[in-house]
């Protein structure tokens, strides 16, 4: 495994991005850039960075048992006594190594140039990485790429241009029923959304999905979809509000009628065009809740 480590100081788990900063000179004058510490690429046995009990990546603090020198994580140190001996010795020197060892993001091929602390790779890969691969919703299309690559693919291969929308504002769209999906992009953060259209009996099912990694935390957005014909007749209006689900589209577009959707009767269609009003907005962060600091349980394994 190829690792990148820092030379000259310890690095915390939060330091996932390259370390850059500024400090003020004495007297409060102009800030001075802090040079990035020297780094180097090395290769090493990946097992050295894993707990010898649960086999998961080590996170500080790291412990060692005195009987056989087994290296274990904080979660396994107490239970280790039933297998060998209690791992009571804090291995501070190894803390610095596991906190500084970085590897390239697994999605480098899709454009991510980040080096991520090894024990935080799964968190980055399954939530934070903006280059996590998504598939093309077109049936039979083998394309896989980041969301940015996907937008280029839509335009170049399928001649589907994205409609830019601003959050919190209604946008009136005329969508061709002959196309099963249409592309929207949030102007503020370039998030990608697909409007799905499909037959549902005599009606048309309309749904909205955010294109993101299947493992990404959700939801982050809500939407309001409505179709209305001019006039004061309430029978000529259908609408729905819902949180926006996310999908990497690995199985194509969700089938019509799955999840939350708007059923539009044919009387509200304008020929082969759907006059849809769309409003997307970001969900406000929920009130801060107390998070447990109890380490997650790990299953002890056999010592080797």
N, C-alpha and C positions, 0 to 999 in steps of 0.2 A: 504494500500500500504506500502511495506517495503522500507524504505529510509536509506541511509547512509549519515551522516553529519560529518563535521569536527568540532573539538573543539579547540577553542583558537585563530582562525584567519579567515579572510574572504577568500573566494576562488573565482577566476574568472571563467568565462565561459570556457576559454581555458583549464582549468585544468581538463581534462577528465580522463587522466591516473593517477594512484597513484603518489603522489608527492614525488619525490626523487631528490636529487641533491648533489652538493658538494660546499664547500666554501674554500677559501684559508686562511690559518692561517696568522697572522701578519708576515711580512717579506718574504712572497711569498714561504713558505715551502710547504710540501706535502698537498694535499687537504684533507679535513675532511668531511666525509659523514654527511649530515643533516638528523636527525631522522625524520621519518614520524609522523605528528601530530596524536594524539589519535583520533580514530574514533569509532562510535557506530552505531548499527542498531536499528531503531525505526519504529513504525507503526503510521500512521496518516491519517486523511481524505484527500484524494487527492484533493478535491475541494478547500482546503486551498492554494494550489499552482496554482490555475487557476484564470484568470481575471474574475471578476463578470459581465463584460459586454460582451466580445466576447467569453468567456469560454475556451480560449486557455491557455496553460501553461504560467505563468508569467515569464518575463525576466526583469532583472534590466534595467532601473530604474522603481520602483513600486510606485504608487501614491494612495492616499486615499482622498475621498471626506469628507468634514467637516459635511455635513448635516446628512448623515446616516452611515458614516464610510465604504462605499463600497471600496473595493480594486480593482484597475484597472491598466492595463498596460499603457505604454507610448502612444500607438496608440489610446487608447480609452479615455484618460483623457480629451481631449478637447470636444469631442462629448458628454461626460457624462453630461455636463451642461444642455443639452436639455432634459435629463431624470430626473436628480436629482439636482445636483449642480456641478459646475466645480471642478474636482479633482486636486487641486493645491498643495496639501501637498505631498512632496516627503517622502515616507516611507522608510528611509534608513535602518532601522533595518531589514525590510523584504527583502531588497536587499541582505543582507548577507545570509539569509536563502535560498532564491531561487537560489542563485549562488553556494551554497554549497550542497544542497540536491541532492543526487545521488540514482539511482536505478540500479538493475542488468540489463544488456543488455537483451532484449527480446529473444535473440538467445542463451541464456545460454545453452539450451539443445543441441545446435549444436557446443558447444565448446568455446563460448566467455565468458571469466571470467571478463570482464570489468564492472566497475560501472560507469555509465554515468550521468552527470548532467541532472536532470529531464527534463528541458525545451529543451535540446539538443538531447533527445532520438530519435526523428524522423529523425534528420540529421544523427545520427550514424546508425540507423537501415536501412536507405534507401541509404546509400552511403559508409560510412566509415567502417562498420563492415565487417571483412574478413570471418565471419562465417555465413553470410546470407545464408539461405537454397536454394539449387538448386535441381532439380529433375533429375531422370535418363531419358535419351533420348529414352531408349528402350520401345517400346509400351507395355503397360500393367504392367510395373514394378512400384511398389508403392513407391520405395525408395525416401526419401527426406533427405538431409543432407548438410553440408558445403562442399566446394570444396575439402578440404582434405579428408573428409569422402567419397566423391563421387569417388575420385581416387581409394581408397581402395575397394569401391563397384565394380567399373569397373573390377579390377583385380580379386577379390574373387568370384564375382557372374557371371560375363560375360566373364571372361578370356580375357579381353582387357587390354593389357599393354600399358602404355603411352610412346610416343616417346619424349625424351628431345630435345629441340631445343634452339639454341642461337639466340638472336635478331640480326637483321641486316645481317644475313648470309643465303644464299639459302641452303635448305635441299632437297635432292632427295629421294623421298619415292616411294615405290611400294605398292600401296593400293589394297587390294582385293575388287573387285566389289560386291562380295557376302555379304560384311559387309556394312551396310548403313552408319555407322559413325566410325571414327577413332580418337584417343585421342592424342593431343600434349600438352606439358607442357613447358612453358618458363623457362629456366634454371636460369635466373637472379632473378625472383620474384615468380616462381611457379604458374603463371597464367595458367588457363586451357582453351584449345581451342578444338573444335571439327571440323573435316573435314567431311562434309556431302556429300554423293554421292547418286544420284538418277536418274532414267530414265527420260528423257525429249524428248519424241519422239524417234528418232533414235540416239540421242546424250545422253551424260551423263552430268548432271548438278553437278558442284562441287562448294561448298561454304564453308566459314570458319566463325565460330561464337565463340565469347568469352563467357565462362560460368561464369556469374556473376549475381548478383541480378538484377531483371527487373528494379528496381528503381535506379540502379547505374548510375553515370554520364558516358556518352559515347560520342564519341569514345575515346579510349586511345591508340589504335594500328592501324596500317595499314598493309596491306599484298599485296604480289604479288604472284599470282598463274599462273603456266604455264605448258604446256604439249608440248613436242617436241620430234620428232623422229630424230635419227642421220642423218646428212646430211645438205646441204646448201639450201634445198628447203624451202622457207618461207611458202609454203602451208602446211607444216607439223608442224606448230607451232601455238598454240593459247595461249594467255595470258591475264591477267587482273590485274589491281591494284585497291585497294579500301580500305576505312577505314573498320575496323572490328566491326561489330555490336555485341551487347551483349544480352544474354538471360539467364533466370533461368531455361529454358527448362520445364516450368510448363505445356506446351501443347505438349511436345515432341520436336523432331528435326523439324526445319522449313521445310516445304514441298519443294521438288525440284523446282527450278525456282523462288522462292520467294527472294526478295531483290536482292543484287548483287551476281552474280554467273558466273562461267566459263562454257561455253557449249563446251564439248569435243566430236568431231565426232568419230564414231566407228573406223575410219581408223587410229586414233592415239592411240588406245588401244592395249595392248599387251596381247591378249587372254582375260582372266578374271582379268587382272591386269591393274591398272591405274598408269603409270609412272609420278608422279606429283612432280614438283619442288615448294617448299613453302618457302617464305621469309616473316618473321613477324618482325616488328620493332615498337618501341614505338614512338608515336607522340611527337614531340617537343612541349613544352608549347607555346601557342600563346602569342604574345606580350601583356604585361600587359595592361588592359583597365580599365578606370575609372569606379568604381562601385558606383552606387547611394547609398547614405546613408539614403535616405528617408525610414522610416519604412514602412513595408508592411501594406496594408489596412486591417482593421478588421471590422467586422460588429457588431455594438452595439446590445445588446440583452436587454431583460426585466430584471430589477433588482428584486431580490428576498429578 
